[in-house]
Every structure is written in structure tokens, then in C-alpha cells.
Amino acid sequence: MTARATEFPIAIIGAGFGGIGMAIQLKKRGIESFTMFERAAEVGGTWRDNTYPGAACDVPSHAYSLSFEPNPNWSRKFSPSQEIQSYLLGLVEKWKLRDHLRLGTEIREARFDDRSGTWTLRTDKGDSFTARVVISAVGGLVDPQYPAIAGIDSFRGEKMHTARWNHDYDLTGKRVGVIGTGASAIQVVPAIAAKVGHLEVFQRTPAWVVPKLDGRYSARARELFARYPLLLRLSRGFKYWMSELFGPMIFLDAPRLSAIGERMSLKHLEAQVKDPELRRKLTPHFQFGCKRILVSDDYWATFERDNVDLVCEGIREIRAEGILTSDGVLHQLDAIIFATGFELGLAKAPFPVYGLDGRSLDAAWSAGAVAYKGMTVSGFPNWFILMGPNTGPGHTSVLVYTEAQISHALQAIGKLRDEHLKYVDVRQDVQDRYNERIQGRMKYMVWPSCSSWYLSPDGSNHSLYPGFAFEYAAGARNFHPAEYRLATFESDQRTTTADAA
């Protein structure tokens, strides 16, 4: 290890796809001076936490893996969660990341020192660590969200969130209620329907569902992918570009394009559900793409089972015996499953973060979370966010965005190390112009036309990127020094590249 490497400590907060991908790319460049902080007892993020029956990715397997670490051995076209977790664990072992990991360590505060150009991170154990660069890979959807329903704590049966599944509780023969009809519900409902005694699904808003077209990869196919890596790259490329091709149908406010998706979904509904009244209850009344598009081959068909009921009346309260709906009916239950998603972590800092002159990130985001290309925030030098504001995809693999962000951060780290800079800090005017363009494009997107978790309370969208994934990646993957203020150790003066020239 070079002297320069030991003198350049890097902190990676979070050990999911983003944190692991960043660590691998650092090691590929010979940089070993990084530490990964993970608050849980194991790596994996989403795929460590979501182990409920039926949990799987809704992006094709070959597109939902790191391009620089392809996996020819996926068993299905859409990977089950345990396979994705195994993939991530395998990467940790392959790249010997255990030596860099601090598991069970939660960062509680980060504070930048203007004079030394370093970040001090304080943990839940009272320890502190110093880093020249921080990569925040905490993820935006990590903390389970429970609905604000009266009496939620009074239920005497089993309660669990899909992201905190209790595998010790046996659902066999039980009366089970599922609250929520989103991405987790459409997986868990078909998976448990045959096992439970009776299942009631409490729906507030029906969702657009399209066929998943899932299936197993044969041993022969996996062998060919392993023997001929080009085949795997072609499969990945085909799936990615198909998602881009269908992107405008999903994210643009273009009723004619939306109608194509709606017809596809309604045809799928008609094929799966024969009862006209049930089809009516399951038919959405908002524009295709406004909320997250769901993919499933068996969710709607599950409601044809004799032991499954769809409940559309609103929930008035939860009682000791079950759920009371607005029509006065008490649905007696043994267990309640909350498939109610996650708290949107992009709305605020993941913990107190203080940048130049003690500026708080929460204060900087008081009017909504913004960042330059979703990665850097003016006034918070050497701090890089993976999957920050306005970098979520509405139609394709999140890893396309993540890999572009990793590339950007790596180039910035190279600049800092090679030129012995104190820090790089994105210029406020650059950040402002970028976000004005992003918000200006939102009026052409479908998302403002209905209520969803994509939107902030004021109706603005700080979650998704309004455009194609390739467009974002092309603009984000390269670090351009002229867009940043560069500070040296020789002078406290904060300069731009133009000023220095």
C-alpha cells in the first residue's frame, strides 16, 4: 500500500449494492484505505432485509447485477431475494471486503472541518473516525413505514412488516390480513395464499400490473452464459434497452403512450380474473406510470381463490381482534402483514450532517432535497451520495444510475489524491441550474398527476429522474472540475478551476 493511500482515508456508509460496488471499484484502482460502515449485522441492504415469501427483484436478473461483476448463474429471469443476497455476499468474499467492514456500526453524525479538509464521523458506540472523502450509500428506502391507523398497537395477534418478516411464525391455516397493494404485496399475497386459512387484502388504491413473464434459466443456458460472456452481455443489453424503449410510455405525461400500457395491463387483468365485479375493483383510475408499475404473473389470479378476499372499504381502526373497516365490519384476524413500503429517506439527511461553516444538510434541504446530479450538495465538500435526490428510475434498473455515480466519485477521488487538494465542492450556481432544469422537466412527466410516494407533501418530485437512464448516466459518469470549487492546502482560498488557471 502506498503512503498516499494510507494518508487518504475514505468512508463508505452502507453496504448494499452501492457501497459494495464502490468498494470493488476502489480496490480495482489499488485504493485500500477505505472503511465500510454498516448498521446491520450483515451486508446486503434491501436484499438482506426483504426475506418475505415471494420476495424477488422486478428487474430482469441480467440487468440487476453490477456490469463489472456479471453473474451467469441466476436461476430465474427475475432473481429471488436470497439469490441476490448470495450474489452480494459472494462479491464481499471475492474482493476481501470483510477486512474493510465495520458491521453493527451506525453513523450518528458527520461533521466537516474546513481547515483540515476532513470529515469526522461519530458512531452509535461513541467512536469517531476521520475521512477525507465520504460515500453515502445508505439508500433511500431502508426504514419500514407503518401506516398511521388508529389502534395499530392494540392488535393481539401477530404483526409484521414485509421488510421485517418473522420466519418463526407459521401462517398455516391462519386468518391473515395484508395491508397494502404495492410492490411487496403483489409478491407476498400469491406466495402465502395457498398456505393460510383465509386471506384478506386491504386495498386503498388498485395498481397497474403487467405480466412478469418470469421463468427458470435451464442448466444449459447458465452453462452457455458462463462459457460465452458475450451472450450474457447481449442478454443484459437487450433487457436494458427494452426497458429504455418502453420508458416514455411509463414516465411521460402522454395519454396516447400511456394508453398502450393500460391496454396491456387490462388485457392481463381480463385473462387472470373472470369475475367482472372483481375486475372492476382491481382496475386503476389513474394514468399508467403515475404510480409504480407492478409486474406479476399471479397476483391478480390469486383473488380467484376461494380463501382470498379483496377488501376495498377503508380501514377505520385496528382492534385487538382484527381490522374494523369503514362499513362497520370487524375482520377478525390472527395476523396482520404490513406491505406498506418504506419511509422516503431522501426527504432529509440520514443523520445530522454538517458541512462548511457548520451548515446543516437538513437546513440546506429544508425546501426539498436537491443535489447536483443527485450526488453532491454545495457546501458539503468531498461528500458523495449514491442514489440521492432525483436519481430514482421509474422504468429500469437502479444500477445503471448507481454505476454512473460510482464513476463520478472515483474520478473526484483521483483528482483529490493526484493533485493533493483539500476538497472539491460543487458550485452553488451549477447545482441550482441543474435542479431548475430537472424540476422544469417534471411538468412533462406523468408523476404529478396523482398522489404517490414519489411526491413530497408540496407536490414536488425529488425522487425520480425525469428521463432516460442512458441520458442520466451519460451526464453523470464524468467528473468535471470546472463545475466544482477546488481548495488547496496551501491556501484557504476557495477557487474554481477557472480562477486557478
N, C-alpha and C positions, 0 to 999 in steps of 0.2 A: 504493500500500500504506500502510495507516495505521501510525502509530507503535506503537499497541498490537499490531498484527500482527507487526511486526518484533521486538517485545520478547517474543514468545510462541513460541519455537521448539518444534516438535513433531517427534518422530522416529517413523517408521513402519518397523518391521523386517520385511522380507519384501515381495515384490512379486508375489504371486499374486492370486487373486480378492479376498481380504480386504484386502490392502494397497492394491490398485488401487481397490477400492470405497471405502475410507476416504479416499483421496486425492481422488477425484472429489467426494465429499460435502463435504470441506473447501473445495475450490475453489468449489463451488456456494454456499458461505456466505461467500465472499470472503476465506478464510484461505489465504494463500500461504506462510506461514512454516513449512513442513514439509519434511523431508528423508526420502527413502525409501532404506533400506539393503537391498541385495540381494547375497547372497554369490556368486550365479552371474553369468555374463556377460550374461544377458538375463532379462527378466521372464517370468512365466507359471507358476512353481511346478510343480505336478503336470503341467500340460499342456505345459510346456517339456521336462520330463524323460521323460515316458512317450510315446515315439515308436515303440514296437514295432509290428510288423504287427498290424492289427486293433484297435489302441488306440482306445477310444471311451468316451463317458460312458454310464453305465447309468441315468441320469435323463433324461427327455424334454427335448429341446433348449429348448423354450419355457419350461420351468421351471428350466433350468440356465443362466440368464443373469440379470444384475442387473435387478431390476424397474424401476430408474430409467434403465437403458440397454438397452431391448429390442432384439432383433435379428430382423427379419423374413426374413432371408436364409439361415437354416440349410438345408443341402441335404438333411438327413435328420431323421427323427423323433428319432434318438439321434445326437448330433453326434460325428464323428470327432475325434480329439485335435488334429489340425492345424487344424481349423476353430475349435476353442475357443481355441487359441493365437493364431490370426489375429484373433479377436474381441478378445482381451485386448490384443494389440499395437495394434489399431485404437483402443481406448479410450485407450491411452497417448498416441497421436498426437493424437487428438481433443481431449484435455484438456491437452495440452502438459506431460505429466508427466516427459518426459526432462530438463527443466530441474531437476527435484527429485530425480532418481535418482542414486544412487552405486552403480553396478554393480561386481561383483567386490570387494565390501567386506563382510566378515564381522564381525559384532559378537562380541567375545570376552568382554566383561564389562560389566555395568551396575551403577552404584552411586549410591544416593540420598544427597543432602546435606540433612540436617534443617534447617539454618539458612537456606539459600537456596531450598529447595523445588525443587531441580533434580536431574535425572539426568545423570550423566556416563557416556557410552558409549565404550568403548575398542574399537578395531578390530584386525583381524589385521595391519594395516600399522603399528600403533603410534600411530595418530592418536587423538584424543579429541574428542568432541562433547558439547555441553551441550543438554539439552532440558527444557522444563517438563513435557511430557507424552510418554509413550512408548506407542505402539500396537504390541503384539507380535502380528504376523500371520505367524509363522514356520510355522504349520501343524503338525499332529500326525503326519502320515505323509509324511515327506520323505526320510529316510535309508534306503536299501535294507537289507533284512535278509537275511543269508545263513544257511542252516541250519548247525547245529553237527554236521557229518558228518565222521567221521574221514577223513583223506586228501584233503580238499577242495582242497588246494593242489597235489596230486600229478598231477592230470589234465593230459595233454599237449595235448589238443585245445583248441578254443575254448570259453571260459566267458563267459557274460554274464547279467546280471540284466535283467529286463524294463524296469526303470527306467533302465538304462544300456545301451541297445541299441547294438550295433556294426553300423552300416549298411554298413561296408566288408567285412564277412564275408558271403560268398554261401552260403546254405543249400542251394542247388540240388543235389539228388542226395545230400545228406549224411545220415549216420545221426545223428539228433538225439534227445536226451533232454530232457524237460521235467519239472522237479521242482516240484510244487505243482498244486493243482486249485482255486484260488480265483478272484477276480475278474479277475486278469490272465491266468491260464492259459486261462480259457474264451474269451478273445478271441484270444490268440495261437495256440492249438492249431488252430482251424479255418483261421486265416489262412495258416499255413505248411504245412499237411498236404499240399496238392497239389504243393508245390514240393520238399519234402525227399524223399530216397530212402526213408527209413524213420523213423518217429516212434514213440517210446516215452514214454508219460506215466506218471510215477511218482506214484501216488495213496496218500496216507496215510488220508484220510477223504473219502468222497464228499460232494457238496454238493447241497442242494435247488436245482434250476434251474427257472425258469418262463419261458414264451415272452416274447421281447422285443417281437415284433410291430413290428419296425423296417421302414422303407420310406423312399423318397425323397419330398421335397416337390416337386411339379411347379413349373415356372416360373410357371404361372398362380396357384398357391396362394401362392407367395412374393410375387407382384405384389399379390395381394389383402391379404396381411398388411401389406405396406408402405403400401398406399393407405388401408387402414382399420385404424388402430392398435387400435380396439376389438376387432376379430377376434383380433388377437394377444393382447390382454389376456384375452379369453374363453378362448382356447386354453390359455394359461398357467394361468388359474384353474381350468379343468376338470381339467387334468392334476394340479395341486396338490391339489385337493380329492378327487380319486380316490385319490391316494396316502394322504391322511388317512383316507379311508373304509376302506381296506384295512389301515391301521396296526395296529389291535388284533389282527388275525389274525397279525401279524408280531411285535409286541413283548409282547403279554400272555401270561402262562402260563395259557392257556385251551385245553385239549386239543380242545374241540369247534370252536373257531375255527381252531386250528392244522390240524385235520383237513381243513378246506376247502382250505387252501394245499397240503397234502400230496397231496390227491386231484388237484388241478390239475397239480402237478409230476409225479406218477406217470403221469397221462394223457399228458403231454408226453413223458415217457421212453418210454412204450409206443409212441407214434407215431413216435419217432425211432430206436429200437433194437429190432430184431426178435428178436435172439438172447436167449433167456431167461437164460442164464448171465451174459452181459454186462450185462443189465439188473439182475440181482441184485448184481453188483459195483458198479454205479453208484447203487444205492439207498441213501440215508442211513438211519441208525438212531437219529437224534436228532430232537428236536421241531422242527418248522418254525419258523424265526425265531431259533433258539438261536445259530446262526452266521449270517453274512451270506447273505442270499438272493441268488442269482445270476440274471441274466437273459441268455438267449441263444436264438437261433433255430437254431443249427447246431452247438453244442458236442457234444452227445450223438451227433448223427448222424455226426460225424467218426469215431467209433470203429467205424463200419461199413465204413470204408475198409480195403482190403487191406494198405495200408502203415502202418497205425496200430495200435499195441498198448497196452492198458491194463495196467500193472504194479501189482499190489496188494501184493506182498511188500515188507516193509520194507527200507530201504537199510541195508546193513551198513557199507559204506565206499565211498569213491571212489578208484579206482586210476588209474594212468597211462593205461590203455586205455579206461576207462569206469566203470560203476557195478556194484558187487557187491551183490546183494540177499541177504536172509536165507535163501533157499533154495539158496544156493551158486552161483547163475547169474551170470556176468560179462556184462553187457550192453555190448558194445563200441560206442563212440560216437565221432563226430567232433566233436560239440559238445554242451554241456550248457547249458540255459537255466534259470535260477533264477526261477521265478514265485512267489517266497516272501514277497512283501509288504514291509512296512516296519517299522523299529523304532518302537515306540509312543512318540512324543515327549512325550506327556502325563505320562509317569511321573516326569519330572524337569524341572528348568529347562533351557532350550535352551542356556544358557551361565551362568556364575556371575552371580547377581543378588542384590544386597544392598540391603535396604530400610531402614526406620527403625532407628536404633541399630545398624546393621551387620548386621541379621538376614539370614540366607541363605534364599533361596527353597527350595533343596534341603532345608534343615533344616525349614522350615515344611511341606514336603511329605514328610517322612520316613515318615509313616504313610499316605501316599497323596495324590495331587494333588487339592486341593479349592480352590474359588473361589466367590465369590458370583455366582450365575447364570452360572458358568463364565468370568467376565470380570475380577473384581477380587479381590485377596487382601489381607486385613487385614495392615497393617504394610508395605505396598508402595504408597505413595501415587502417584496420577497415573499408574499403570501399568495399562493395559487390554489384556486378552487377547482376541483373536478366535479362536473355536473352541478354548476352553480346556477344562478338565475337565467332564465330563458335559454336553457340548453337541453330541455327535455324534448324527446321526439314524440310526435303523435302518431307515427306510422311505421317506424322501422327500429332497428337495433340501437340501443343506447350506446353500445360500444364504439360505434362509428364516431360519436361525439367525444367519448372518453379518450380514445386513442389520439385524436387531434389535440386535445388538451394536454395530454402527456407529452406529446411532441413539442408543444409550445413551451411548457415548463422546462423541459430538458434543454432547449436552446437558451432559455433565460439563465438557467444554472450555468451553462457553458460560458455565457457572456460574463457572468459574475466572477467565475473562477479564473477564466483566462485573462481577464483584464483587471483582476483584483479590485472590483468595485465594491462599494459599501452596500448599495442596494439599487434596485430598479423599482420604479413606482409609476404606474400608468398615469398619464396626464389626465387631468380632470376634463379638459376640453375634448380630448379623444374619447373618453368614456361617455361624456354627455352626448356627443354627436352620434355615437354608435347606438346608444339606447333610444335616442329620438327616432332614429331610423327603424329600430326594432318595434317600438310602440306605434310608429306611423304605419307599419305594415299590418298591425293587428286588425285594423278595420276591414281588411280584405280576407281575414280568416274567419272560420265558422265559429270559433270558440266563444266570442262574446254573445252569441245568440241564445244561450241558455245557461242555467246555473250548473256549475260543476266544481270539482276540487281544483281545477286548473286556475280558477279566478280568485283574486284577492277580494276582501269584503267590499272594496270600492269598485269592483268590476274589471280592474286591470289584470293583465295576464303577465306574471313574472315567472311562469313555469316553463312554457313551451317555446321552442324556436319556430318562428313563422316562415317556414320554407323547407327546402330540401336538405337532407343530411349532407349530400356531397357539397352543397353550397356552403353550409356551415363549416365543414371540415376544411375546405379549400381556403377559407378566410381565417381559420383559427390555428391551423397547424404550425404556422411560422411566426416566430418572434421577431418583431420589427423594432429595433432600438429607438427609432425616431418617435415612436408612439409613447415612449416612457421617459421619465426623468431619471438620469443616471447620476448617482452620487459616489464620489471617491472618498477614500480615507484621508487623502492629503488635504482635502478641503471640505468643510461642512456645507459649502455652497451646493444647492441642488440645481443641476443643469440638465438641459436636454442635449441630445446628440448634436443638434444644430448649433447650440450655444458653445459646446465643447469644440466644435470644428472651427 
